[in-house]
């Protein structure tokens, strides 16, 4: 089973033993005699699809090889047994692991339905099943003490147990982690330390099954995506997982492991590979950027404000001194066209020099914020040969097919611009336009911590009424009224 949890014979009877890894003095100093009061659970398979719950208890403590060992009655009735972490890692017996997972779901559901159930181990390294299908969940504290003694907390527990979830939600999360290991031949959360693993779990940082194991069942990929999402309200329940894993094949038998995969055509394989490479490149940058910004939020905010304010002040001084606003020599129609082109390009300097007073302030503020955010993200691309913008112009996105975009990229900009003159008499130094256009933007909502999520930008149909005046010999926008949008 493991180095610290094993079967043995004590006082002439079969027992399951838990080696605490502590000598007599350290065991007493840690007050671990309380482990004798802990209770475990056996979910025994009694045949014909029926199970019953039994309470398991520690019997006594013995000293073996200078180490204190807690033991209780064996749960197997002599049958061979394995820990779940061993089953998950056995890539040669996938169907055995799947059957064990199906029984695990039923057992955890029975435990959760019993309000008197003790606190038992959820970790795969502390969950056991014998050849007859009987499952054993030892006391949580006892199992974790053995993980610590074996220096195996990371592999036997932390890769599979969410640091914040409890109850049925915790069961469903662990089930998803175990299913990922079986189907993808790798752990969903592969960091080398507990702190990063927990951070990855909280932020939903994982490699999608469709890339880890091309050809895997699309429903499985969708279930994992929901299971590991940052929003815990839409996680698949154990019942949902049971329905998926217990699907029947064409012969009305429970699906075997191979039935959850399909062969990809060369075209499909090529497409998956392209998406995989794109995901790896963009996902890594997004996670590092987000964590950098979170860790250094105060510094980044201060630097961003200083850069933006400094840029605006310098730009203002330069333009004032040169007395050459960007609208110099433009016709009113050209000013209107250039203003919305600048909005798409986040050229806030032109926008500010194309308007008078506070005209268009809301749009200019948006351009300033997006520009600053994009520059900070680019600045964080420390090792990039050529730093790339995270802003995709809306028209470029539409021209490329208008497909959903990975979460760390932001589609933004004006398309379908139609500027209709309302007042064309320039003799009084004032004209007006009615401008119709679509403004595209990616609504990240609560998916900022899910860079793997492909998002479809939303569009807002807008109608602006612009009034332009002749100011110091140049046409400038004096007023922007938003009639729609």
N, C-alpha and C positions, 0 to 999 in steps of 0.2 A: 504493500500500500504506500508507505513512505518510510523515511528514516525515523520519524518521530511518532507516527500513528501506525500501529501494526497489530496483527493477531498473535496471540501467545497462549500458553496454558498456565494458569495460576490455580493453585490448590486443587489440581486434578480436573479443572474445568476450562473450557475454551473461553478466552477473554479478548477484548479489544483494549489495547493499551495506548496511553498518551504520555510520551516522554517529554517532561517539561524542560529538560536541559539544565536543571538547577540542582545543585547539591543540597544536602539536608539543611544547612544553615541559610543559604540564600532563599530556599523554598519557604522556610519559616519566616524569614525577614520580610518577604514579599506578601506574607499573609495568604498564601495560595491554598491553605487548607480549606478555604471557602469553596474551592472547586468541587469538593465532595458534595456540596449542597446543590450543584447544578444538575439540570435535567436535560436529556436529549429526547429525540423522537425517532421511532422506527415506523415507517409506513410499509407494512408487510403485504406482499402479494399473496392472496389466498386462493387465486385461481378464478377462471371465468371472468376476468376483467375486474374483479373485486379486490379492494384493499381495506386494511384496517389500521388504525393508529394505535401504537403502543408507546408508553413512556419508558425511556431508558434512564437509568441512574448510575452514578459512580458507586462502586462497591467499597473501594479502599485505595490505599497508597502503598506502593512497595518501592524498595530501593534496589535499582539495578545498575551495575557499573558506575557507582557513585552518583547516579542521577535519580531523582524522584519521579516515579511513574504512577500516574492515576489510571485505574482500570475499572472496567465494568463488564457485564455479561456480553458475550459475542452476539451479534445480531443475525449472523448468517446461517445458523443451523448447519455449519460445516461446509457450506458452498463457498466457492471462490468469490472474492469481491475486489473491486477496484475503486479508486478515487476518481471523481469526475474530471479532475485536471489531467489525469492519465488518459482517460477516454478521449478527451478533446484533442490531445496531442497525437493520438494514434491515427495516422492518415491511411492505414491499411484496413481499418475496420469501421468505415464511415456509417454503415447501416446499424452496427451495434451502438455507436454513439448516438445516432438519431433515435433509436428505440429508447435508450436511456433518457434522452432529453424529453421524450413524450411522457415517460413515467414521472420524470421530475416535475413536469407541469401539473400533472394530476396530484402529486404528493404535496406540492407547495399550495395548491388551491385548497386541499383538505386542511392543511395546517392553518392557513389564513381564515378558514371558516370556523375554526375552533378557538373561541376567545380565551380558553384556558391554556393554550399552547405556550410552552416556555420559549425563551429566546435561544434559538438554535442557529447553527452556522448556515450562512448563505453562500459562503465562498466555495468554489468547486473543489479546492484542495481539502476542504473539510466536509465533503458530501460523498457518500459511498453507496454503491449498488452491488448486489451480489448476482450470481447467475440466475437466480430465481426471480429477479426483478424487485427484491425488497430493498428499500432505500433507508439509509441511516443518516440522520442529521445530529451530530454531537452538539453539546453545549457550545455556544459561540465563544465564550471566554476560554474554554479548554482548547478548542481548535486553534484559536489565535495564539495562545501561549506556545503551542507546538510549532506554528509557522515561525514564530520569533526564534525559537530554539534552533530551527533549521535554516535560519536566514532566508526564508522563502515567502515572506509576507507579500512581496511584490508579485511573484508569479502565481501564488496559490490563492490570493485574495484580491489585491488592489486592482489588477487588470480587469476584474469582473464585477466589482461592487462599487456602486456610485457613492460618493462621500456624503451626499445630502439626502438621498431618497430613503423612504421607509415603507414598510408594509408591502402592499401589492405592487406599488410603483417600483420599489426596489427589486422585487422578484422579477418583474417584467424586464427591467434593465439588465439584470444578470443573465436572464434567459437570452436576451438579444446578443450579449457578449459571447455567450457559449455557442449560440447558433452561428455567429460570425466566424468563430474559430473553426467550427466544423466545415462550413461551406467555403471559406476563403483560405484555409490552411495557414492562417496567421491571426494574431490577436488584433482586435479593432484598435486598441490603444497600446502603442508600442514604445512609449517613452521609457527611458532607463531609470527614472527616479519617480518616487511617489508624488511629489509636488507637481511635476509636469503632467503626469497621468491624470491627476485630479483636475488640473486646469483644463486639459484636453476634454475630459468628460463634461465639465461644466459649460465649456464653450462649443461642444459638438465638433471637435476637430478629429476627423477620422478619414480613412481612405474608402470611398464608396465601393461596395461589392462588385458593381459592374466593371470596375477597373481592376480590382484585386483578383477577380476570377471571371474573366469575360465569358459570357454565355450563361451566367447564373440566372436563375428564375427572376424575371422582372418584378414579380410581387415581393420576393425576398428583398431585393434592392430597395423597393419602396418602403417596406416594413422597417428595415434598418435605418433608412433616412429619417423616418418618423420617430423611431425609438431613440435615436441619438440627437434629436433636435433640441435646441435650447429651451423651447417652450415645452414644459412637462404636461400640458393639458391634452395633447394629442398623441401620447405614447400608445402604441398597441398594447392591449391587455394580454394577460396570459391566455384568455379564451381566444383572442384573435390569433395568437401564435399557435395555439392548439389546432384551430381550424386549418391553418396553413400547413402545419407539419403532418396533419393526419389526413390530408387530401388522398383520395383514392385514384388509382390509375384506371386504364380502360378495362382491366379485368376485375375491377372493384376490390382490389387489394390495396393496402396502404402503400403509398409511393415510396420507392427506395431512393437512395441518395442520388444515383445517376439520373433519375427522372426529373430532378430539379434543375437540370442543365440542358441546353440545346446547342447544337453546333452552329457556329457563325459562318456566314458566307464570307468569301474574301473581301467583299465590299464592306460588310458589317464589321469585320475584324479591323480593317483599315480605318474606318470611322471611329471605332472605339479607341484605337491606338492614338489617333489625333486628339480626341477629347481627353484621353488620359494624360498625354504630354502637356496639353494646355492646362489641365487641372493641376498637375504637379508644379508647373511653373508659377501659375497665378496664386494657387492656394498657399504655397510656402511664403510668398511675399506678403499676402494679405494677413496671415496669422502673425508673422513677425512684425509687420507694421502696426497692427492693432495692439499687440502686447507692448510694443515700444511706446505707442501713444498712451496706453493705459498706465504704464510704469512711470512715464515721464510727462504726465498730463500737464502739470503746472509749468514745466520748462517749455514744452511744446507750445502751450497757449501763449506764454510770454513772448517766445521767439516769433510765433506767428503774428501776434499783434504788432510787435516791433517791426517785423518785415513789411507787413501791410501798411502800417502807418508811415513808416519811413519811405516806402515806395510811393505812397500817395503824395506825401509832402514833397519828395524830390520831383516826382512827375509834375506836380502842380507848379513848383518853382520853375522848372524847365519850360513848361508850356507858357507860363505867364511871361517869362523873360523873352522867349522867342516870339511871343505875340502871334503864334501860328496855330490856332485850334485845328483839330483834325478835320473840321468841316470846311476849311478854307477852299474856295473854288467849287464847292459842291452845289448842285441844285437841290431844292427841297426834297424831291423824290429820291435823289441819291443819298441825302442825309438819313431819310427814313430807312432805306435799304441797308445802309452802313450801320445804323444803330442796332438793328436786329441781327445782322451778321456778327457784330461785336458781342451781342448778348450770347450767341451760340459759342463764340470763341472765348468767352469770359474776359474779354478785353474791357475791363471796367474803366481803364484810363480814357479810352475813346468815349465810352458812354458818358462819363462825367463831363468831358469837354464838349459833348454834343448836346447837352441839356443846360437849362438855366435853373438856378436855385435848386428846388427839390423835385423837379420833374423826373419821373421814372425811378425814384429812390428805392422802391421795393425791389425792382429788377436789378438795380445796381448793387444793392446789398447781397442779393443771391449770387451775383457774379463774383463779388469780392470774397464771399465765404467759400464758394466752390474753388475759386482760384487759389486761395490760401491753403485749403485742405489738399488740393492736388500737389502744390509745391512741397508741402511737408512730406507727403507720401513719396514724391520723387526724391526728396533729400534723403529719405531713409533707405533708398536703394543703394546702399554703400558699395556693394561689390558689382553693381551693374555696369557693363561697358557703356551702354547707352540708356540713360534713364527714360522711362516711358511714362506718359500721362495715363492716369486712371480714368480720365474723362473721354468718352466716345461721343463724337458729334452725331446727333440724331440722324441727319441725312446720310452720313457714312454708314450708320447702323442699318438703316432702311435699305440702302443700296446693296449691302452685303447679304440681305435676305431677311432681316428683322427677326432673328431667332433669339430665344432667351439668353441672357448674358450672365456669366458667373458673377457672384455677389460683390466682389471687391471692385468691379468696374461699374462706372456710372454713366448711363446714356443720358445725354442732355442736349437740348437745343431746339431751335425754331425750324419748322418745315412748312411748306405750302403757303408761303407768304404772298399775300395779295394786298397791295396798297392802292386804295381808290381815292383819288383827289375829291375833296368836298368843296373846298374854296381854293380856286386856282389863281385868283387875282392877287398878283404880287405887288401891285402898285401901292398898297397901303402897308407893306412890310409885314404881312401876316397871311399865312395859308393854313389849310387843314387837310388831314387825311383820315380815312377810315381804314384801319388795318386788320385784316383777318389772317390768322395763322394758327398752327398747332404747336403747342409746347410739350415736348417729350421730356420725361424724367423718370428715373428708376426709383420706385418706392421701396426702400430697404426695410421699412417697418421694424420687426423684431428679428430680422435675419442677419444683422451685422456680425453676429458671432458664428454665422454659418457660411463661410466663403464658398463652400461647395454647392450651395443652392443656386440654381439657375433662375434668374428673375426676368419677368417680362415687363419692360418699361410701360408706364401708363401715359396717356396723351390727354391734353386738355385743350379744347377748342377755345380760342380767345378772340375777342374783338376789342381793339384799342382805338380810341379817338385821339389823334395827335394834333396839336396846334403848334405851328412853327412860326418864329418871328425872325426878322433880320436884326442881328445884333453885331455891332462893330464890323459891319460889312459881310457877315457870314450868317447863313441860316442855321438856327439852333432850335431845339425842341423846348418849348416853353411849358407845355402841359401834356400829360398823358392821362387820359381818362379810360378806365377799363370798363367797357360796356358789358363784357361777358368774360367769364373765366376767373 
